[in-house]
């Protein structure tokens, strides 16, 4: 076990796996021990105890492995703590790993081998979806990014992130209890500056079968269920404010459209899908809702966005109508298949 290294130390390894954890000592121990069986020495584990009240910190201090670096927070910064921890990364690439999940030892070696031959990319997506493995430009990166934001699905180039990210700025937002603004800031910093990405199409993350039954206190940005219409309306209003800060940037319109596509997909298809899975309505705080509500959610969301006077400054009304129609066709097809 090591404490976070001095920033002057050289970047000598390929990949850092970042784990932010809180009050899940036994689950963390089980998953971390699996990963530490890997014989790969070109990887590091940077683990942050995010203000746990259990034995997490005591366990982390007991780890005897030169690849493991640990740190402790006196305050729980929520999900965005992953980003604060990334400031301490010294390897070429890093990725986030949920403390409930793990990567098989052989997969760590395969992943590192792939990254050793990777050059000149800002991030790598482990989600293949409908794309072929290979390199893509910034325009493709916008949609790919929103498909891949869950822990373990994106691998970031450390130099790229540290060049464009102000970690102090993020921490200030978090200390003010405005995690949603921290998220908006970091997303725009990534998407305004990304140039080239790679789609790997092989997700190394293993999720336990009982993952959804593992206790989880979900801190929603807007005190509303993540997949709800109200959440997405409030969130997009904040995206509009952030977009106006960069309204003269060449990519801003494309970013705002990509965010809209992700948001309307969430209140239609993801809403339907989540509420059809046993237990997910309760987990998402939508027990009083029905899956069929997706039909009106998309229209109401579109009306909300187009009704925002500031949104008109982007000149995207026609594009919004097209994307709404396209989303409804795709969602209806998926619902019929489901």
Residue pairs with C-beta under 8 A, 6 or more apart in sequence:
1 60
1 61
1 62
1 63
1 64
1 65
1 68
1 69
1 70
2 66
2 68
2 69
2 70
3 69
3 70
3 71
4 46
4 69
4 70
4 71
4 88
5 69
5 88
5 90
7 88
7 90
9 90
10 90
11 90
11 91
11 92
11 158
12 90
12 91
13 41
13 42
13 43
13 44
13 90
13 91
13 92
14 42
14 43
14 91
14 92
14 93
14 112
14 115
14 116
15 42
15 43
15 44
15 91
15 92
15 93
15 94
15 95
15 108
15 111
15 112
15 115
15 155
16 43
16 44
16 45
16 46
16 89
16 90
16 91
16 93
16 94
16 95
16 158
17 35
17 43
17 44
17 45
17 46
17 94
17 95
17 97
17 103
17 108
18 46
18 47
18 48
18 82
18 85
18 86
18 89
18 94
18 95
18 96
18 97
19 28
19 32
19 45
19 46
19 47
19 48
19 96
19 97
19 98
19 99
20 47
20 48
20 50
20 79
20 81
20 82
20 85
20 96
20 99
21 28
21 47
21 48
21 49
21 50
21 52
21 56
21 99
22 49
22 50
22 51
22 52
22 56
22 76
23 52
23 53
23 54
23 56
24 52
24 54
24 56
24 99
24 100
24 214
25 52
25 54
25 55
25 56
25 59
27 99
27 100
27 214
28 47
28 56
28 59
28 99
29 59
31 99
31 100
31 101
31 102
32 45
32 47
32 63
32 102
34 102
34 104
34 105
35 45
35 102
35 103
35 105
35 108
36 45
36 63
36 65
36 67
36 68
37 105
38 105
38 106
38 108
38 109
39 105
39 109
40 105
40 108
40 109
40 112
41 67
42 112
42 116
43 67
43 91
43 108
43 112
44 67
44 68
44 69
44 90
44 91
45 65
45 67
45 68
45 69
46 69
46 70
46 71
46 85
46 88
46 89
46 94
47 60
47 68
47 69
47 70
47 71
48 70
48 71
48 72
48 73
48 81
48 84
48 85
49 56
49 57
49 60
49 70
49 71
49 72
49 73
50 73
50 76
50 77
50 78
50 81
51 73
51 74
51 75
51 76
57 72
60 70
60 72
61 70
63 70
69 88
71 85
71 88
73 81
75 175
77 84
77 171
77 174
77 179
78 174
78 179
78 219
79 179
79 219
80 170
80 174
80 179
80 182
80 183
80 186
81 174
82 96
82 151
83 165
83 167
83 170
83 182
83 186
84 167
84 170
84 171
84 174
86 94
86 156
86 158
86 161
86 167
87 162
87 167
89 158
90 158
91 158
92 115
92 157
92 158
92 159
93 115
93 118
93 124
93 155
93 156
93 157
93 158
94 155
94 156
94 158
94 161
95 151
95 152
95 154
95 155
95 156
96 151
96 152
96 154
97 103
97 151
97 152
97 205
98 151
98 152
98 205
100 207
100 208
100 211
100 214
101 151
101 152
101 205
101 206
101 207
101 208
101 211
102 205
102 206
103 111
103 152
103 204
103 205
103 206
104 204
104 206
107 204
108 204
110 202
110 204
111 155
111 204
114 200
115 124
115 155
118 124
118 198
120 196
121 135
121 157
121 196
121 197
121 198
122 141
122 156
122 157
122 160
122 190
122 193
122 194
122 195
122 196
122 197
123 141
123 145
123 154
123 155
123 156
123 157
123 160
123 190
123 194
123 197
123 198
124 154
124 155
124 197
124 198
124 199
124 200
125 144
125 145
125 147
125 148
125 153
125 154
125 197
125 198
125 199
125 200
125 201
126 148
126 152
126 153
126 154
126 155
126 200
126 201
126 202
126 203
126 204
126 205
127 144
127 147
127 148
127 153
127 199
127 201
127 203
128 199
128 200
128 201
128 202
129 144
129 147
131 140
131 144
131 199
131 201
132 199
132 201
133 198
133 199
133 200
133 201
134 198
134 199
135 196
135 197
135 198
135 199
136 144
136 196
136 197
136 198
136 199
137 195
137 196
138 191
138 194
138 195
138 196
138 197
138 251
139 254
140 197
141 191
141 194
141 197
142 191
142 251
142 254
142 255
142 258
143 258
143 261
144 197
144 199
145 154
145 187
145 190
145 191
145 194
145 258
146 258
146 259
146 261
146 262
148 154
151 205
152 203
152 204
152 205
153 203
153 205
155 200
160 193
160 194
161 190
163 193
164 189
164 190
164 192
164 193
165 186
165 189
169 182
169 185
170 182
170 185
170 186
173 179
173 181
173 182
173 185
174 182
179 219
179 221
180 221
180 222
180 235
180 238
181 238
181 242
183 221
184 238
184 239
184 242
185 242
188 242
188 243
188 245
188 246
188 255
191 251
191 255
191 258
192 246
192 249
192 251
192 252
192 255
208 214
212 279
212 280
212 283
218 226
220 226
220 231
221 231
221 235
222 230
222 231
222 234
222 235
224 230
224 231
224 234
224 285
225 231
225 284
225 285
225 286
226 266
226 284
227 266
227 267
227 270
227 271
227 274
227 284
227 286
228 267
228 271
228 284
228 285
228 286
228 289
229 267
229 297
229 300
229 301
232 263
232 264
232 266
232 267
232 301
233 301
233 304
235 263
236 259
236 260
236 263
236 301
236 304
236 305
236 308
237 308
239 256
239 259
240 256
240 308
240 310
240 311
241 310
243 252
243 255
243 256
243 314
244 310
244 313
246 252
247 313
247 314
252 314
253 314
253 315
253 316
256 314
256 316
257 316
257 319
257 320
257 323
260 305
260 316
260 320
260 323
261 323
261 327
263 301
264 298
264 301
264 302
264 323
264 324
264 327
265 327
265 331
267 294
267 297
267 298
267 301
268 294
268 295
268 297
268 298
268 327
268 328
268 331
269 294
269 327
269 330
269 331
269 334
269 335
271 291
271 293
271 294
271 297
272 291
272 292
272 294
272 331
272 335
272 338
273 334
273 338
274 280
274 281
274 284
274 286
275 281
275 284
275 286
275 289
275 290
275 291
276 291
276 338
281 287
281 289
294 331
294 335
298 324
298 327
298 328
298 331
299 324
302 320
302 321
302 324
305 311
305 320
306 317
306 320
